């Protein structure tokens, strides 16, 4: 799509068509017990949306619906999805998102509707939104202001007071804005539930019987490139990992959900390494893992709740840092060793007992996850429903 056609497409959809569609139906009576969940690019509910959806579906009076917009996919299909979504949102009391959305940001919401941005990660790691205007990953500030994907939120829930500033910057909010609320992140509530933890462990043994009697490493990297063309990193030497660690460990690989084509595990390593990207949600894997290997993914914030070892496989740090940028100094932020080769991973795991610094992880957790205590969803629902009791 040429720049000229793209500009026309954005103007016609975001300035004319979508606002018109919402206005057509916003005159309908408000449904006080209606909630709409919106996924921008995935085909299933993720993280906090999934858990909150389950909670609200258990409430008999709630009418709950879900829309998968697929913003990075086929343009015509996206327009159809957006039009159906806006019609549904027009009489809803509650709207929940976990990512920036051009669809919700381009309308003028009715005053009674409460729009909550749960976001899809905790803490503040790699930059997003307006924070990327000066990075290769982002667009121009002028373009972001014209088509702001981070508007119309009543609440933005975050994991700690420490990161409020980063979300204000990313969403172009003034410092005095009070919409960013550090009440905790809904999906982390699952990590405190013993029933969920036991179910995840049983599922692991059912799917990967080889895990019995061994320790579990989780490799969960973020994607490379843009969301529409997301690629998985492919720098880990799985054969070396198996040779050196296979006696005592297995490796579970969870690729980012926007990655369409995942690297295959070599046949000779399939008794050690398992791609479980489709089989498990990330919260299950965090529960069952004895050690987490990541790179620039925010899942390490959630994993810190378990106070277990972490490794940061940043083999392309210079390139990725220049492309995306970080909110904090990467090497000062990471609560574990930063490594650049598979051999360094092996060496650390072999000497884990003497090298793991638990205090470093605890300090990280207390700084970035202080509001996550297993009751974030309760606080969220109390907050957004408060107006009903005030009426």
N, C-alpha and C positions, 0 to 999 in steps of 0.2 A: 504494500500500500504506500503510495507516494505521500510526501508530507502535505501536499495540497489536498489530496483526497482525505487524508487522516483528519486534517483540520475541519473539513466540511462534515465528515462523519461525526466528529465529536460535537460540533455545533448543533447539528440536526438532532442528535440523540439526547445530549445532556442539557442543551439550552431550550429545545423545543418539544421533542416527542415525549421524553420521560416526564418532565414537569406537567405537561398536558394530561398524560395518562393518570397521574396521581390526582390532579385537580378534579378530573371527571368523577372520581369515586370518593373523594374525601368528604363530600357532603352527606354521605351515608351516616346513620347513627353509629356512634362509637360502641364497639363491643368491649366492655370492660374486662372480660375474662379471656381475651384473645391475645395470643403471642405468636409472632412470626420470627423464625430463625432463618438467617441468610448466610450461605457459603458463597464466597466470591469465585473460587476456582476449583474446589474439590467436588467429588461426586458422593461424598458421605460426610456426615457431621464429624467435626474434629474437636479434640480437647474439651474446653470449657463449654462449648455449644452442646456437645454430645451429653455431658453429664447434667447440665441444666435442663436440657430437653427431657431427659428421663425423669428428673424431679418434677417438672411441670406436668408431664403426661400422667403422673401418678395422682395429680389433683383433679378430682372429678369435674369440677366446674370449669376447668381451663379448656379452651379450644386452641390447639397448637398445630401449626403448619410449618413446612420447611421448603426453602427454595434454593436450588443450586444454579447460580447464574452462569458459571463457566465464562467469565469475563475474558479470559485469554484464549478462548476457542473460536469457533466459527462465529463470525459477526452477526449473521442473520439469526442463528439459533440463540445467541446471547440477547439480541433485541427481543425475541419472543419470550425468553425466560424473564427478562427485566419487566416487560409489560405485564405479565402474569403476576409477578412479584409485587409490583406497585399497586395493582388492583387489590391484592390481598392485604397489603400494608395499610391501605387508605382508611380502613375502619378498625385497625388493630390498636389496642392500648399499649402493647409492648413489642418492641423490635429489638432483636439481638444480633450482633455481628461479631466476628473475630478477626476481621481484616478491613483495610480501607475499601470503601465501596463507592464507585462513581454513581451508582444508582440511587442510593439513599442520600448522598451528598448533594445531588443536583435538585432536589425537591424542596418545597417549603412545608415541613411537617405540620400537621394540625397540632394545636397547643396541648391537647390532652395526651398525645402519644409520648411514651417514654422510650427513648432510643439509647441502648446500652452497648458500648464497645468493650467486649471482653478481651480482645486481642488474642493471639494464638501462641503467646509465649510469656514467660515471666522475666523479671529483671530488665536489663537494658544492655544488649551486647552489640550486635552489628547495627549500623544505622538504617533507618527507613524513613519514608515520607519526606518532609521538608528538610530533614537532616542530610539527605543525599543530594541536595541541589548542587553542591560543590564537588560531588563524587562522580566517577564515570558511570556508576550504576543508575544515577538519577537523571531527571530532566532539568530544564531551566526553572528558576524560581517564578518567572513570569508565567510559564505554562502551568505550574503547580497552583498558582494563585487563581488563574482563570478557570481551571478545572480542579478544584480542591476536593480530594477524595476523603478528607478527614473532617467533614462538617456535620452539624446537626446532632452531635452526641450530647445527651444529658449527663451520662456517666461514662467514665473510662476507668475500668478496674485494673489496679496494678498490685504487684506483690510486696511493695515496701515503700515507705515515704522517700527512701533514697533515690528512687528512679522517677519521681514525679517530673523533675526538670526535663528529662530526656523525652518523655511523652509529650510534654508541652511544646518542646522544640520540634519534634517530629510532626506534630499535628497543627503547628503554627498557632499555638494558644498563648495568650499573654500570661505572665507569671502570676498575676492575681486571679487567674481563672481557677474555679473550684471544681470543675467537672472531673478532673483526674483524682480518683479516690483510692487510697491505699487500704482497701478492705480485704485484700487477698485475691487469689485467682481460683475460680471455681473448680477447674479440673484437678487442682492439687488436693482437694478434699478426698478424692479416691485413694490417694497414697497413704492416708491415715486409717483406712478401713481394713481391719484384719480379714474380713470376709473376702474383700477384693484381692488382697495379697495372697491368701490361700488359694483362691480360684486361679490366679495367675500362675502360681507355682504348679498346680495340678495340670493346667493347660500346657505348661512347658514340658512336663514329663510325658504327657500324652503325645505331643507333637514331636518332641526331641528326646526320646528315651535315653540317648547318649549323655544327657545332662545329669542323670542320676549318678551321684558319687563324684561329680566334678564341679569345679567352680565355673562361673559363667561370666564371660566378657561380652559387653554390648558395644558394638561399633555403630554409632548413629551420627553420620556426618550431615551437614547441610548441603544444599545443591550449589552448583556453579552456574554462572550466567544469569539470564533473565528468567522470569517465571514461565513465560511461554516456551522457551527453549531450554529448560532446566536440564542439566547433566549431572550425573553422579561422579564423585571422585573415584579414581581407579589406581591409586598409588600404593595400596597396602599389599605386601607380599604374603599372601595367605599360605603358601607352601612353607615358607620360612616360619611363619607363626605356628603352623601345625607341627613342624619338625621339632621346634624348641619348646612348645608349650602344650602340645596335644595330649600329653600323658595326664595332665592335671586340669586342663581347661577345655571348654568349648567356646566358640565365637558365634554370637548372634548378630546379624547385620540388618539394620533397619534404615533403609534409604528414605530420603525426604519424600513426602506424598506427591509433590508436583513433578517428580522425576518419572518420565514415561518409560525409558529404556534403561534397565539396571544391568550393571556388569554381572556376568555369570560367574558363579563359584566354580573353579576348576574341578573336574571330576575327582582328581586325586585328593582333593581337600574336603570332599563333601561329608566325611565322617567327623570333621572338626568344625567347619564353618557352615552356617545355615543362613540363607537369606529369608528372613521372617517378616519382610516388609508388608506382606498381605495378611499373614496369619495372626499378627498381634497388633494391638494399638500400643502407642509408646508408653502409656502409663503402666501397662502390664509388664513391659520389658524393664522399666525402671525398678519395679518391685523385685524382679527375679535376678537381677544382675549383681554380681559381686564387685565389678569394676566397669567403669564406663569410659570408652574412648570416643571423643568427639573432636570437633575442630573449632567451628565458629557458631555452633548451634546453641540456642537459648535453653535447650532441654537440660543443660548442666545445672541451671538454677533449680529446677525441680529435683534433679538427682541429689543435690546437696542436702535435701531434707533427710536423706538416709545416712548422711555423714560417711559415705563410702569413697574409696579411691577413684580419682579421675585422671585421665591422660588427655593431652591435647595434641592431636596429630596435625600439625600446621605446616605441612611440607611445602605449601604454596603461599605462605604468609605474606610475603612482599607483594605478590600479584593480587591476592584477595584483598589485602588491606587497602591497596591503591584503588581497587575496583569498588569496594563497598564502604570501608571506613568503620570505625568503632567509637562507641560513646566513652569508653575508658581505655587507658593504656592496656593493650592486650596482655602483655607479659606480667603486668602488675595485677590484673584482674583475675587471671586463671588460677583456680585453687588446686593446682597440680602441675606436674612437669609439662613443658612445651617441647615436643619432639618433632623431628623432621624425617626420620627414617624408620622402617619397620624394625631394624636391629635395635634402635633405641627403645622401642616399645617392648620388645622381648627382654632387654636388659632390665628395664624397670620392673616388669612383672616378675621376673626371676628373683628380684631383690625387694619385693613389695613390702615385706614385714619391716625391714629396717628403713625403708625410704618413704613410706606413706606418712604424711603429716596430717593427722586428723584435725588438729587445731586450725590449720589453714582452711579446711573445708567448713568447720563450724563457724569461723569468723565470717567467711563468705556467705553462709546461710543466714546468719544473724543480720548482716548488712543488707542483703538483697531479697530475703524471703521472710522478713519478720512478721508480715501480716498473714502468712499462710500457716494455719494451725488446724486445718480440718473443718473449719466452720465458715469458710468464705461464702459459700452459696447461701447459707442462712442469712448472713449479713446483707448479701446482695438482694435477696427477695424482700427482706424487711425494709431495705432502703427504697426499692422501686415501688413497693406496695403501700408505702406510708401515706401517700396522698389520699388513698381510699378511706383510711380511718380519719383523715383530716376533714373529709367532705361532710 
